[in-house]
Amino acid sequence: MATRQDFPDRRAYMFGRGPDVDYILSRVKSKGLSAIVARPKMGKTWLLEEVGRRLTEIEYLVGYHECLGEPDQMLRVVSDLFSLVTSL
């Protein structure tokens, strides 16, 4: 699982993304799966890294995986994360 050191602190570069970060953090409290979708180079990775950084600060268990090219790989990652969480 990810630790604080896995997520760079980019708060200074996240201009205007505060509401997006807050919304995603509120989704963490809900059951279900959320997908972050946008065109390339729109800041999805930075947004999720900032959310991950904030969650690790308050000691949430954070799993992070970047899917680069293999669509079925994401399904396996989600399945693995679900299995891990349900076994805790």
Contacts in CASP RR format, 6 or more apart in sequence:
PFRMAT RR
TARGET T0000
AUTHOR 0000-0000-0000
METHOD contacts of the structure
MODEL  1
MATRQDFPDRRAYMFGRGPDVDYILSRVKSKGLSAIVARPKMGKTWLLEE
VGRRLTEIEYLVGYHECLGEPDQMLRVVSDLFSLVTSL
1 61 0 8 1.000
1 62 0 8 1.000
1 63 0 8 1.000
2 52 0 8 1.000
2 56 0 8 1.000
2 62 0 8 1.000
2 63 0 8 1.000
2 64 0 8 1.000
3 56 0 8 1.000
4 53 0 8 1.000
4 56 0 8 1.000
4 57 0 8 1.000
6 56 0 8 1.000
6 64 0 8 1.000
7 49 0 8 1.000
7 50 0 8 1.000
7 52 0 8 1.000
7 53 0 8 1.000
7 56 0 8 1.000
7 64 0 8 1.000
8 49 0 8 1.000
8 53 0 8 1.000
9 53 0 8 1.000
10 46 0 8 1.000
10 49 0 8 1.000
10 50 0 8 1.000
11 50 0 8 1.000
13 46 0 8 1.000
14 21 0 8 1.000
14 46 0 8 1.000
14 47 0 8 1.000
14 50 0 8 1.000
17 46 0 8 1.000
17 47 0 8 1.000
17 50 0 8 1.000
20 47 0 8 1.000
21 47 0 8 1.000
21 50 0 8 1.000
21 51 0 8 1.000
21 54 0 8 1.000
24 34 0 8 1.000
24 36 0 8 1.000
24 47 0 8 1.000
24 48 0 8 1.000
24 51 0 8 1.000
25 51 0 8 1.000
25 54 0 8 1.000
25 55 0 8 1.000
27 34 0 8 1.000
28 51 0 8 1.000
28 55 0 8 1.000
28 60 0 8 1.000
33 78 0 8 1.000
36 44 0 8 1.000
36 47 0 8 1.000
36 48 0 8 1.000
37 44 0 8 1.000
38 44 0 8 1.000
45 66 0 8 1.000
48 64 0 8 1.000
49 64 0 8 1.000
52 60 0 8 1.000
52 62 0 8 1.000
52 64 0 8 1.000
55 62 0 8 1.000
56 62 0 8 1.000
61 85 0 8 1.000
61 88 0 8 1.000
63 81 0 8 1.000
65 74 0 8 1.000
65 77 0 8 1.000
67 73 0 8 1.000
67 74 0 8 1.000
67 77 0 8 1.000
END
